[in-house]
Amino acid sequence: MKQIQFAIIGGAGFRAQAYLRIARALPRHFRVTGLVVRQAEKGQAMEVEWGIPSYRTLEELLAHGRPDFIVVSAGKDAAAEILPDLAERGIPALLETPPASDLAGLRRVHEELTLRGALVQVAEQYHLSPHHAARLALIGEGRLGRVTEATVSISQFYHAISVMRKYLGIQYEDAEVTGMRFLSPQIAGPGREGVPQEEKRVQQPRDLVWFHFGDRLGIYDFTKDQHRSWIRSNHVSVRGERGEIFDRQLNLLADYQTPLHLELKRVNRGEEENLEGYFLEGILAGERYAYRNPYTPARLLDDELAIAGCLTRMAEYAAGGKSFYSLAEACQDTYLGFAAEEAIRTGKTLRTEPQPWAEPSA
């Protein structure tokens, strides 16, 4: 196995540390060659904590060797400045988040990067998370027949939309978009800062958006902070002509007279008397695995397994392989997210329009 070597720009941030944890847990797979951290004090603190050299500029980083690719874990404005520089140097970039906050910015990014052949992918990891990957594998095998409906309630806007679009087999098709927001009280749960320190009642918005792609329907359903909540659950439903997936339940047809009712069963090692270590082995669908963890026996969160999948696919892409989540795809999902927000705000049904990145050259 060839070790994948990558660097991180913006290496002191919250998201960047997920990459560092993954590299520490999987040293045979990954090595972080350096961090670009502008503030010397923060950079020195990262060196002490992670044992990885930090640099103040990209030039300093590259003077010590060229990695396979660079993870850009910076804000949208900073990323928009960094990416053209990397493109000019011919350095592949894995972008943590789409680098634009409005439609004009997405079009500008498309013109400056995609049309000029920049080697950029976006680390949109949700579809590589074990349960989503298992569902997509079953869909890809045709177990549901042609999929026409998908309800996704897992994360906010373009993250969830990216998974919804993959479940439906949608690429750049246009949609009618209708949305609404409902406010309801609940007791506040954990946030990025940690667990709650007191009982606090808050009004949380629940956003519901319908994407009508003609012969396919996508439903987005998300309550603020749902993905961290102790009392609000995630939910996925995918329906095809021969069956459906409802969270971890599969209802399928062996033939028109024979229904099958299976479960997506999570298989962990290290439970009860098993001494192999504690890690996810895979996701079973009936008698066979729909997903096998390629990073055993590392003890990683599902989200970290998905990010590790992005890193592996990025190395393949940087070496001349296929795209796994292109800047064009990221622009489309972000654009659909903008349409969802507008539909919620106005209460009107909107119609999306073809965008430049939807052209075959994208």
C-alpha positions as CSV (number, residue, x, y, z in Angstrom):
1,M,0.0,0.0,0.0
2,K,1.4,3.4,-1.0
3,Q,1.1,5.9,1.8
4,I,-1.0,8.9,0.8
5,Q,0.8,12.2,1.6
6,F,-1.2,15.4,1.9
7,A,-0.9,18.8,3.5
8,I,-3.5,21.1,5.0
9,I,-4.0,24.8,4.5
10,G,-5.9,26.2,7.5
11,G,-4.7,23.4,9.7
12,A,-5.7,24.9,13.1
13,G,-9.4,24.8,12.5
14,F,-12.2,22.5,13.8
15,R,-12.6,20.6,10.5
16,A,-8.9,20.3,9.8
17,Q,-8.4,18.4,13.0
18,A,-10.6,15.5,11.7
19,Y,-8.0,15.0,9.0
20,L,-5.3,14.9,11.6
21,R,-7.1,12.3,13.7
22,I,-7.6,10.1,10.7
23,A,-3.9,10.3,9.7
24,R,-2.9,9.5,13.3
25,A,-5.2,6.5,13.4
26,L,-4.2,5.2,9.9
27,P,-0.5,5.8,9.6
28,R,-0.1,3.1,6.9
29,H,-2.7,4.9,4.8
30,F,-2.0,8.6,5.3
31,R,0.7,11.1,6.3
32,V,0.2,14.8,6.8
33,T,3.4,16.5,5.5
34,G,2.7,19.9,7.0
35,L,0.1,22.5,8.0
36,V,-0.2,26.1,6.7
37,V,-1.2,28.2,9.7
38,R,-0.8,31.9,9.4
39,Q,-0.6,32.7,13.1
40,A,2.7,31.5,14.5
41,E,1.3,30.9,18.0
42,K,-1.4,28.6,16.7
43,G,1.0,26.8,14.4
44,Q,3.4,26.1,17.3
45,A,0.5,24.8,19.4
46,M,-0.5,22.4,16.6
47,E,3.1,21.2,16.3
48,V,3.2,20.3,20.0
49,E,-0.2,18.6,19.9
50,W,0.2,16.7,16.6
51,G,3.9,16.5,16.0
52,I,3.5,17.9,12.5
53,P,5.5,20.9,11.1
54,S,3.6,24.1,10.5
55,Y,4.4,26.9,8.1
56,R,3.1,30.4,7.7
57,T,2.9,30.4,3.9
58,L,2.3,27.9,1.0
59,E,5.8,28.7,-0.3
60,E,7.4,27.6,2.9
61,L,5.3,24.4,2.9
62,L,6.3,23.5,-0.7
63,A,10.0,24.3,0.0
64,H,10.0,21.2,2.2
65,G,8.4,18.9,-0.4
66,R,5.4,18.5,-2.6
67,P,2.5,16.4,-1.2
68,D,0.1,14.3,-3.4
69,F,-2.5,17.0,-2.8
70,I,-3.5,19.7,-0.4
71,V,-6.6,19.9,1.8
72,V,-8.0,23.5,1.8
73,S,-9.8,23.8,5.1
74,A,-10.3,27.6,5.1
75,G,-13.3,29.9,4.9
76,K,-15.1,30.5,1.6
77,D,-13.4,33.9,1.0
78,A,-9.9,32.6,1.8
79,A,-10.5,29.4,-0.2
80,A,-11.5,31.5,-3.3
81,E,-8.0,33.1,-3.1
82,I,-6.1,29.9,-2.4
83,L,-7.5,27.7,-5.1
84,P,-6.4,29.7,-8.2
85,D,-2.8,29.8,-6.7
86,L,-2.8,26.0,-6.3
87,A,-4.3,25.6,-9.8
88,E,-1.5,27.7,-11.3
89,R,1.1,25.5,-9.6
90,G,-0.7,22.3,-10.8
91,I,-1.4,21.1,-7.3
92,P,-4.6,19.1,-6.8
93,A,-6.8,20.5,-4.0
94,L,-9.4,18.8,-1.8
95,L,-11.7,21.6,-0.8
96,E,-13.5,21.4,2.6
97,T,-16.5,23.4,1.5
98,P,-17.8,25.0,-1.8
99,P,-16.0,28.4,-2.0
100,A,-19.0,30.8,-2.7
101,S,-21.9,32.2,-0.8
102,D,-24.1,33.2,-3.7
103,L,-25.0,32.1,-7.3
104,A,-22.7,34.7,-8.8
105,G,-19.8,33.4,-6.7
106,L,-20.5,29.8,-7.9
107,R,-20.5,30.9,-11.5
108,R,-17.2,32.8,-11.0
109,V,-15.6,29.7,-9.3
110,H,-16.8,27.6,-12.3
111,E,-15.1,30.0,-14.8
112,E,-11.9,30.4,-12.8
113,L,-11.4,26.8,-11.9
114,T,-13.5,24.2,-13.6
115,L,-13.2,25.6,-17.1
116,R,-9.5,26.1,-16.7
117,G,-9.0,22.5,-15.7
118,A,-8.1,23.0,-12.1
119,L,-7.7,19.7,-10.2
120,V,-10.3,20.3,-7.5
121,Q,-12.6,17.9,-5.6
122,V,-14.8,18.8,-2.6
123,A,-14.7,16.7,0.6
124,E,-18.5,16.1,0.7
125,Q,-18.3,12.9,2.7
126,Y,-21.9,12.1,3.6
127,H,-22.6,9.7,0.7
128,L,-19.4,7.7,1.8
129,S,-20.7,7.3,5.3
130,P,-21.2,3.5,6.0
131,H,-25.0,3.4,6.1
132,H,-25.4,5.8,3.1
133,A,-22.8,3.9,1.2
134,A,-24.6,0.6,2.0
135,R,-28.0,2.0,0.7
136,L,-26.3,3.4,-2.4
137,A,-24.7,0.0,-3.1
138,L,-28.1,-1.7,-2.9
139,I,-29.6,0.9,-5.2
140,G,-26.7,0.5,-7.6
141,E,-27.4,-3.3,-7.7
142,G,-31.0,-2.6,-8.7
143,R,-32.5,-4.1,-5.6
144,L,-35.1,-1.3,-5.5
145,G,-35.7,-1.1,-9.2
146,R,-35.9,2.5,-10.5
147,V,-35.9,4.9,-7.6
148,T,-38.5,7.7,-7.8
149,E,-38.7,9.1,-4.2
150,A,-36.1,10.0,-1.5
151,T,-36.6,11.7,1.8
152,V,-33.4,12.8,3.5
153,S,-33.3,14.1,7.0
154,I,-29.6,14.0,8.1
155,S,-27.9,17.4,7.8
156,Q,-28.4,21.0,6.5
157,F,-29.0,22.1,2.9
158,Y,-26.3,21.1,0.4
159,H,-25.0,18.2,2.5
160,A,-28.3,16.5,2.6
161,I,-29.2,17.5,-0.9
162,S,-26.0,15.8,-2.2
163,V,-27.2,12.5,-0.7
164,M,-30.8,13.0,-1.9
165,R,-29.6,13.6,-5.4
166,K,-27.4,10.5,-5.4
167,Y,-30.3,8.4,-4.1
168,L,-32.5,9.6,-6.9
169,G,-29.9,9.3,-9.6
170,I,-30.2,13.0,-10.4
171,Q,-27.3,14.9,-11.9
172,Y,-28.0,18.4,-13.1
173,E,-31.8,18.2,-13.9
174,D,-33.9,21.2,-13.0
175,A,-36.6,21.1,-10.3
176,E,-39.7,22.8,-9.0
177,V,-38.8,23.7,-5.4
178,T,-41.4,24.4,-2.6
179,G,-40.6,24.9,1.0
180,M,-41.8,25.9,4.5
181,R,-40.5,26.5,8.0
182,F,-42.2,25.4,11.2
183,L,-41.0,26.5,14.7
184,S,-41.4,24.2,17.6
185,P,-40.1,24.3,21.2
186,Q,-37.6,21.7,22.5
187,I,-35.0,21.4,25.2
188,A,-31.6,22.4,23.9
189,G,-29.1,19.6,23.4
190,P,-25.3,19.5,22.6
191,G,-23.6,22.0,20.4
192,R,-20.1,22.3,18.9
193,E,-19.0,23.7,22.3
194,G,-20.1,20.5,24.1
195,V,-22.9,19.2,26.2
196,P,-25.5,21.6,27.8
197,Q,-24.8,23.0,31.2
198,E,-28.4,23.7,32.1
199,E,-31.9,23.0,30.9
200,K,-32.9,25.6,28.3
201,R,-36.0,25.7,26.2
202,V,-35.4,27.0,22.6
203,Q,-37.5,27.5,19.5
204,Q,-36.0,25.3,16.8
205,P,-36.9,25.8,13.1
206,R,-37.8,22.7,11.1
207,D,-37.3,23.2,7.3
208,L,-39.3,21.1,4.8
209,V,-38.5,21.4,1.1
210,W,-39.9,19.4,-1.9
211,F,-37.8,19.0,-5.0
212,H,-40.0,17.9,-7.9
213,F,-37.7,16.7,-10.7
214,G,-40.6,15.7,-13.0
215,D,-40.6,11.9,-12.6
216,R,-38.7,11.9,-9.3
217,L,-39.4,13.6,-5.9
218,G,-36.8,14.6,-3.3
219,I,-37.9,15.7,0.2
220,Y,-35.5,17.6,2.5
221,D,-36.4,17.6,6.2
222,F,-34.1,19.2,8.8
223,T,-34.5,20.6,12.2
224,K,-31.7,23.0,13.4
225,D,-29.0,21.1,15.3
226,Q,-30.8,17.8,14.6
227,H,-27.5,16.0,13.8
228,R,-26.3,16.7,17.4
229,S,-29.6,16.4,19.2
230,W,-30.3,13.7,21.7
231,I,-34.1,13.9,21.1
232,R,-34.4,14.4,17.3
233,S,-33.5,11.5,15.0
234,N,-32.1,11.3,11.5
235,H,-34.2,9.6,8.9
236,V,-33.8,8.3,5.3
237,S,-36.5,6.8,3.1
238,V,-35.8,5.7,-0.5
239,R,-38.6,4.2,-2.7
240,G,-38.3,2.4,-6.0
241,E,-40.6,0.3,-8.1
242,R,-39.4,-3.0,-6.5
243,G,-38.9,-2.0,-2.9
244,E,-38.0,0.7,-0.4
245,I,-35.4,1.4,2.2
246,F,-36.8,3.0,5.4
247,D,-33.8,3.9,7.6
248,R,-32.3,0.4,8.3
249,Q,-35.3,-1.6,7.1
250,L,-35.4,-3.1,3.6
251,N,-38.7,-4.1,2.0
252,L,-37.9,-5.8,-1.3
253,L,-39.4,-8.3,-3.8
254,A,-37.7,-11.5,-4.7
255,D,-40.5,-11.8,-7.3
256,Y,-44.0,-10.4,-7.6
257,Q,-45.3,-13.0,-5.2
258,T,-42.4,-13.1,-2.7
259,P,-41.7,-10.1,-0.4
260,L,-38.4,-9.9,1.5
261,H,-38.0,-7.9,4.7
262,L,-34.3,-7.4,5.6
263,E,-32.4,-5.2,8.0
264,L,-29.3,-3.1,7.5
265,K,-27.3,-4.6,10.4
266,R,-24.3,-2.9,11.8
267,V,-21.5,-5.4,12.6
268,N,-18.9,-4.3,15.1
269,R,-15.9,-6.2,16.3
270,G,-14.8,-6.1,19.9
271,E,-18.2,-6.8,21.5
272,E,-18.8,-9.4,24.2
273,E,-16.0,-12.0,23.9
274,N,-14.5,-10.8,20.6
275,L,-10.9,-9.6,21.1
276,E,-10.1,-8.3,17.6
277,G,-10.3,-4.7,18.7
278,Y,-13.3,-2.3,18.6
279,F,-14.2,-1.2,15.1
280,L,-16.9,-1.3,12.5
281,E,-16.6,-4.4,10.3
282,G,-19.4,-3.4,7.9
283,I,-23.1,-3.2,7.2
284,L,-25.0,-6.5,6.5
285,A,-28.0,-6.6,4.2
286,G,-29.5,-10.0,4.8
287,E,-26.7,-12.6,4.2
288,R,-24.1,-10.4,2.7
289,Y,-22.3,-7.1,3.3
290,A,-23.6,-4.0,1.5
291,Y,-20.6,-2.1,3.0
292,R,-17.2,-3.4,4.2
293,N,-15.0,-1.0,6.2
294,P,-11.8,-0.6,4.2
295,Y,-10.0,1.0,7.2
296,T,-10.1,-1.8,9.9
297,P,-9.0,-2.1,12.6
298,A,-8.8,1.7,13.2
299,R,-11.3,3.0,15.7
300,L,-12.9,5.8,13.8
301,L,-16.3,7.6,13.8
302,D,-18.6,7.0,10.8
303,D,-17.9,10.6,9.7
304,E,-14.2,10.0,9.9
305,L,-14.5,6.8,7.9
306,A,-16.3,8.8,5.2
307,I,-13.6,11.5,5.2
308,A,-10.9,8.9,5.0
309,G,-12.8,7.7,1.9
310,C,-12.6,11.2,0.5
311,L,-8.8,11.2,1.1
312,T,-8.3,7.8,-0.6
313,R,-10.4,8.8,-3.6
314,M,-8.7,12.2,-3.8
315,A,-5.3,10.5,-4.1
316,E,-6.6,8.3,-6.9
317,Y,-8.0,11.5,-8.6
318,A,-4.8,13.4,-8.2
319,A,-2.9,10.5,-9.8
320,G,-5.2,10.7,-12.9
321,G,-8.2,8.7,-11.7
322,K,-11.9,9.6,-11.9
323,S,-13.7,12.4,-10.1
324,F,-15.7,11.4,-7.0
325,Y,-17.3,14.7,-6.0
326,S,-16.4,17.5,-8.4
327,L,-16.6,21.2,-8.1
328,A,-19.4,21.1,-10.6
329,E,-21.4,18.7,-8.4
330,A,-20.7,20.9,-5.4
331,C,-21.9,24.0,-7.2
332,Q,-25.1,22.2,-8.2
333,D,-25.9,21.0,-4.7
334,T,-25.1,24.5,-3.3
335,Y,-27.3,26.1,-5.9
336,L,-30.2,23.7,-5.0
337,G,-29.6,24.7,-1.4
338,F,-29.9,28.4,-2.3
339,A,-33.2,27.6,-4.1
340,A,-34.4,25.7,-1.0
341,E,-33.7,28.7,1.3
342,E,-35.4,31.1,-1.1
343,A,-38.5,28.8,-1.3
344,I,-38.7,28.7,2.5
345,R,-38.3,32.5,2.8
346,T,-40.8,33.4,0.1
347,G,-43.3,30.6,0.4
348,K,-43.4,30.4,-3.4
349,T,-42.7,27.5,-5.7
350,L,-39.5,28.2,-7.6
351,R,-38.1,26.7,-10.8
352,T,-34.3,26.1,-11.0
353,E,-32.5,26.9,-14.2
354,P,-29.6,25.3,-16.1
355,Q,-26.3,26.6,-14.8
356,P,-22.9,26.8,-16.7
357,W,-21.4,23.9,-14.7
358,A,-24.2,21.6,-16.0
359,E,-22.7,21.6,-19.5
360,P,-21.0,18.3,-20.6
361,S,-17.6,19.9,-20.3
362,A,-18.1,20.2,-16.5
